[in-house]
Amino acid sequence: MNIGCSLLRRVVNYGPVRRGSLYKRLVIPLSAFVLLASLGLAIWISMLQRRESLRRFEQTAITNAGFMGQLPLPRSIEMANRLSTILEVRVAFLREDGRIVHSSGEQWPSGIEKQLKDFSRNTTTATRIGSYEVATTPLVSSQDHLVLVREAEGGLTGIGIWILIPTLFLTAAFGGLVFILADRIVRPLTLLTGWLPNLKTNEEPENPIPAPLTARSDELGQLARSLKDTHQSLLREQKLRHQSERLATLGRIATSLAHEIRNPAAAIRMHADLIEPRIVTEGSESVNLIREEVERITDLVNQWLFVARAHPPERRPHDLVAMLEDVGRRQKSALTHAGTPLEIDAPGPVIVECDKLRIEQVLRNLIVNSSQATPEGGPIIAQVVVTAGVARLTIRDSGPGFTTEALARFGEPFFSEREGGMGIGLTLAREVIQAHDGLIEASNHAEGGALVSITLPLSS
């Protein structure tokens, strides 16, 4: 009973579903099979019981016939009456001349006398005639026969009834168990069938597969987990495909615009260099500003090209600390204006195998992002540590840190929480570092501020 209640509770946890034809295909045939098998068993046992009853009835006739054959007892109505009282059955004597002497005071069944005369005169017989059982046997040293007659037991009697009652009870119990087991199978299948259209959607389903179903350890649980994993894989593939399409579009735009932007930018810088000696000292700040803005335009074009052209990096030994200092020097005026000075903590030269132009672009993006993420100002701390054949660079700002969504979508193309941000800077950083067999991670520092960690292999 406790097992049944537990099964029912687990079934209810899945929620309501419509029962389909699979219920009928499971419950009805199995219950019918058990019922028919039970009835067949009861009928078979009853037949065996009836056959055994006739055999014992026949043996009773033989025993009494032997007793009468040993004693010179008359074959009279009085003797038939006495035997009838003792044996509690109708008693008759079939005489040699065909006459029948039967016990008095009882109505003799009609039709039996005629059939008695057709019985074999030399054998003992026990059979059923209509609703009566009749046993005949020849008397010893005589041509007369002893005849015993009793009412036949109707239908399932005796042990047959005792077999039928528990089998019917067991049939009902088994039917209930089959229903529960069928429900355990059909209900999850119905839920999964109703959930399958979600495989065609591009979003998380509003009604996910119930946790009790995915937690099952049987084949249905494996199927549910497989469908869930398949759907997640499809969502990831669709997301990657959309990103690839957007990157391909960006690549075509970047390739088309790179030539058109680089040539005017180079011309602007060249003319800035040409006019610088001719202007007064007060105008040199404007020339420097022109150079910085041209450099920003060039860096932006480079970012587009780095993302659009996934060529292997050209690795050569370079000093990571020197590259960091060089980027800090070029960004010094912007960092000073924002109140976010760069502080470098490094043991000395750290040589790594890298593509200098791409790694510098990554460093610039991370430093600019740190400065923009600290609107109230504060230092940007860059620390380089060498351990176990790798160089580990951490850049920490003094801002509010990453949001939960930003950490979850770190490096995702075109995702940016900054107004006006394109969302390709961190994507570029991730692609470049991974192309260098390195690792980039994002987190929030325990004391506050965002923390980005880069690991690159040292030059051998």
N, C-alpha and C positions, 0 to 999 in steps of 0.2 A: 504493500500500500504506500509506504514511504517513497519507494522507487518511482511508482506511478505519479505521485504528487510532485516529485522533483522533476520528472520529465515534463509534466504539464506546466510547471512554473517556467521551465526553460523555453518551452514552446511559446508561452504567452509573451516572453521577452521580445520575440521577433516582431510583434505587432500583428494586426489583423490582415489577413489575405484571403482571397477567394479560393475556395476549394475547387479544383478542376477534376477532370476525368481520371487522373492518376490515382486519386483517392479510391474511386470505384474499382479501378484495375487492381489495386492492392488489397483493399479491405474486403470487398465482396467475394472475390475468388478464394482468398485464404479462409475467411469465415465460413463460406459454403463448404470448402473442403473439409474443415474441421468438423462442421455439423454433420455432413454426410458420412464422414468417417466414423463419427461417434454413433450415429444411427445405425450404420452398417455393423459396427461392432456389437451394439446392443441386440440387433436382430440376429446376428450370427450366434451370439451367446444364448439368446432365447431359443434358437433352433437346436443348439446343442443341448440345452436344458430339456426341451421337449423330447428330443431323441432319447436322452437319458431317462426321462420320466416314463416313456413307453417301454424302455428296456426293463426298468424296475417293475413296471406294471406286468410285463410279460413274465418276469421272474416270480412275481407273486402268484400268478396263475399256475406256473409250473410247480411251485412249492406246495400249493394247496391241492393241486391235482395229484401229486405224489403222495400227500398225506391221505387223501381219499382212496387212492389206489391200494395203500397198505392196509386199510381198514374196510371191512364190509359195510360201508355206509350207504344208505339208499339214496338214489338220485331223485329225491322228492321235493315238493314245494317247501315242506318244513325244513329240510336240509338247506335248501337255497335261501330260505329266510334267515336261518341261523348264520350261515356264512356271510350273508349280506349285512347282518348286524355286526358281526365281528370285523369284517373287512371294510365296512362303510362304503360299499359299492353295490351295484345291482349284480345279482348272481343268477345264472341260468345253467341248465344242463341241456346240451344238444344230444338227443338220443340217437341211437344207431338207426332207428327207423325214420329219422328226420323230424321228430317232434321236439318241441322246445318246452322245457319245464323251468319256469322262472319264478323268482320270489314274488310273493303277493304283496298287496298294499301299496304298490308303486306302479305308476303308469309306465308301461314298457315303451321305449322309444320306437316310433313307427319307422318302418323301412329297414330296421336292423335284422329282423327275423329272416327276411328274404335273402339278404346279403350273407348271413351266417351260413346258410345252406350251400353257398357257393365257395366257402373257404375250403382249403385243402384238409383232408381228413387225417393226414399223417404228420403234419408239422404244427409247431406252435407259432401263432401269429399275433402280433400286436399292431394295430393300425388305428387310423382315425376315420370315422364314418360320420359325416356331417359335423355336428357339434359334440360328438361323443368319441371317447376312446374305447376300443374293444380289444380284449385279449382272449384268445381261444387256445386251448391246449388239450391233447388227447389224454384221457385217464389211463392209468396203468392197467394192463390186462383187461382192456375193455375198448369197445368201439365208440363209447360215449365221449363227449367233450365237455370240459368245464369252460363256461363263458363268464367273463367279468366285463361289466360296462360301467363307465363313469363319465361325467361331463368333462369335456376338454377345457383346459385353461385357455382363456381368450387373450390374444395379443401378447404384450410383454408382461410377464408375471414373474414373481419370485426374484431370482437374482438378476433377471433382465431389467426389472424396474430399478433395482439398486445400482445397476450399471448405467442406465439411461439418465437418471436424475443427476449424478455427479458429472456425467459427460456433457449434459446440457449446461450445467453451471460452468464447467470448464470452457465450453464453447463461448459462452457469454464473456467470461473473463479473457479468453484468448482474443475474442473479437475486439474487446476494449484495448488490449495490449497492441494488437495489430493496428488499430486506429491511431494509437499514440505513436507507434513506430512509423506508420505512414505519414502522420503529421510531421514527425521529425525529419522526414525525407522530403515530403512534398512542399511544406511551407518554405524551407530555405530555397528550394529550386524555384518556387513561385516568386520569391523575393528577388532572386538573381535574374530571373527572366524579366521581371519588371524593371530591373536596374540596368539591363544590357543596353538600352538606347543611350545611356550616358556615355558609352564608348564613342559615340559620334559627336559629342559636344566638345568644345574647346575650353570649357571651364570646369571648375570643381562642381560636382553634383550637389543639388540642394539637399537631397536625401541620400547620404552615403550608406554603404553596406553596414548593417548593424554590427556593433562590436561583438555581441555574443556569437554571431555567425563566423566572423573572421577569427575568433579565438578558439573555434572548435579544432580538435586534433584529428578529426577523421577526414575522409576524402572531400566532403562538402566544405569543410573549413579550408582545405588546400585549394579547392576551386575558387572559393570566395577571395582568398588572399591572392591567388593568381590573377583573377579578374581585376582586383584593386591595383596590383602592381602593374598589370598591363595598361590600365587606364592612366596611372601616374607616368608610365614610360611614354605613352602617347602624348600626354600633356607636355612632358619635357621635350619630346621630339618636335612637337608643333611650336613650342616656344623657341627652341633652337633654330627651327626653320624660319620663323618670323624674324629672329635676330639676324640670321644669315642673309635673308632678303634685304633687310634694312642696311646691313653692312655692305652688301653688294651695291645697293643704291648709293650709299655714301661713297663707296670706292669709285663708282663711275663719276660721281660729282667731283670728288677730290682729284681724280686723275685729269678731268677736264679743266678744273679751275687752277690746278697747281701751276701749270705753265703760265697761265694768264696772270696769276698773282705774284709769282716769284720774280718775274722779269720787272714789273713796275716797282716791287719792293726793293730789288737790287739797285734799280736806277735811283730811287729816292735816297737810299743809303749812300750811294756813290756821290750824288750831288751834295748831300749833307757833309761828306768828308771834304768835297772841293770848296764849299763856301765857308767852312769853319775858320780857315786862316784869315779870311777877309772881313770877318765880322768882329765887332768889339767884344770885350770880355763879358758884358751883360747878356749878350745873345748866345753864349755858349750853352747855357742851360736849355734853351730851345732846341739847339742842335742835338744835345744829349737825349732830350725827350723824343725827337724825331727818330733817333737811332733805337730807342727802347720800343717805340711803337712799331717800327719796322721789324724789330726782333720778335715782338709778340705775334705779328702777322705771319712771319716765317715759321715760328714754332707751331702756330695753329695749323698751317698747311702741312707741316711735318707730321703732326698728330694724325691728321686725316690720312696721309699717305702710309703711315706706320700701321694704322688699323686696316686700311684697304689692301695693302700689299703684305701678305703674311710670308715674306721671304725669310729664310734662316739668317740669324744675325752673323755679322762678320766679326768673329771673336779674336781679340788680341789682348795682350797683357796691358792693363791700365790700373792706375791708382784710384781706388774708390774714394779715398779721402780727398785727393786732389780734385776729382770731379765734383765732389760735394762742395768743396770750397769755391771752385770756379762758378758753380751755379749760384751759390750764396752771394758771391761778389757781383754777378750780373743782376741779381734781384735785390741788391742791398738798398737802393734808393726806394723801391716800391715797398719793401719790408719796413724800412725806417718810417716812411710816410704812414703806413698802417699801424705802426706801434707794435710790430711783431718781429723783433730782431731774431736772427738765426744764431743759435749757440751750438757749436760743434764740439763733441767730446769724442776724440779718437786717439788711439795709441801711437799713431804715426802712419807711414805709408802702408796701405793694404792692397796688394795686387790681386786683381781678379781678371779672369778671361771674359771679356765682354765686348759688345759693340758700343763704343764710346758715345756715339751720337744718340743711340736709343736709350742707353742708361741715363745719360744726362737729361733727356727729355722726361724720363720717368721721375727723376729727382726734382726737376723743375715743377712738374705737375703736382707732386706731393707737397712741396713747400708752398706753392701758390694756394693749393686747397687748404692747407693748415692756416695760412694767413687769412684767407677769406672766411674760414670757420671760426675766427677769433675776432668778432667785431669790436669787442671792448679792449683789445690789445693784450699783449702778454708774450713771453718768449716762446720760440719754437726750438725745441731741444732735439738735436740729431746726434745719436750716439752710435759708434761703430765698435763692435766686439768681435774678436777672432776666437773661434772655438772649433775643434775637431774638423779642421780642413775646410771650414766655411767662414764667410764674413757675414755678420748679422748687423744690419742697419735698422735702427728704430727711430722714427720721427714722431714726436709728440707735441701737440699744441696745447694752448691754455683755454680752449673753448669749451662748450657744453658737452662735447663728445658725440659719438654716432647715435642715431636713433635705432630702435629695434629693427625697423624696416630697412634702414641703410645697412646694418650689419648683415641682415638676411640676404640682401640683394647687392652685396659688395661686388664691384666689378661687372655688374650687369650693364650691357650696352644701353645707352640712351636713358639711363635712370639717374636723375639728379634731383636733390631736394633744394638746391640753390636756385634762386630765381635767375633765369637767363642762362643756366648751365646747360651744356650740350650732352653731358653724360657719357663722354668718351675718354676723359682723362684717366679714370681708374681702370676702364676697360683696356686702354693702352698699357697701363702699368702692369696689369695682370698678364696680358698677352706677351709683353716683352720679357718679364721675369720668368714666366714659364718656358719661353723659348730659350732662355739661358740655363735651363735645368734648375731654376731657383724656386723659391716659395715666397708668396706675399700673403700676409694675414692682417686682419683689422680687428681692433678691440677697443675698449675704453679703459683708460688707466685708472687704477684704484683711487688715485688722488685727484682725478678729474682730467678731462681732456681726451681727445681722440688719439689713438696709438696705432700706427701702421708699421709693420715689421717686414723687412725684406731680407731674405737669405740667399747668398750667391756663393758658388764654389770658388775657392781660392785657385789662383794660377799655380799649376804644378811646376 
